[in-house]
Amino acid sequence: MNNKSQFNFYAQHESNHRRTRLINCLLPVVLLIVFLVIYCFFVWGNTDDEVTFGQAFMTTMTPGMFKFFAFVFVV
């Protein structure tokens, strides 16, 4: 029988396990970025002045906001 046609269960299992760990590590980062972008757009959209995205982000990220995002992330 040809070895290339055989399915290697253990190699596939290990590959899936690595990918799952990668996804689990990246999920919090992606969620944090999404929450920050949504929040900045809400703050950015509620100002009458011409404000850049960077300025809106830097002026809104107070210690209280870090606590808020930590709470949202845990929930």
FENVEN-V810759 format. One record per run of one state. SS is the DSSP state (a for helix, b for strand, c for the rest). FROM is the first residue (numbers start at 1). TO is the last residue. If there is no record, write none. Layout:
SS_FROM_TO / SS_FROM_TO
This chain:
c_1_2 / a_3_5 / c_6_8 / a_9_45 / c_46_52 / a_53_60 / c_61_62 / a_63_74 / c_75_75
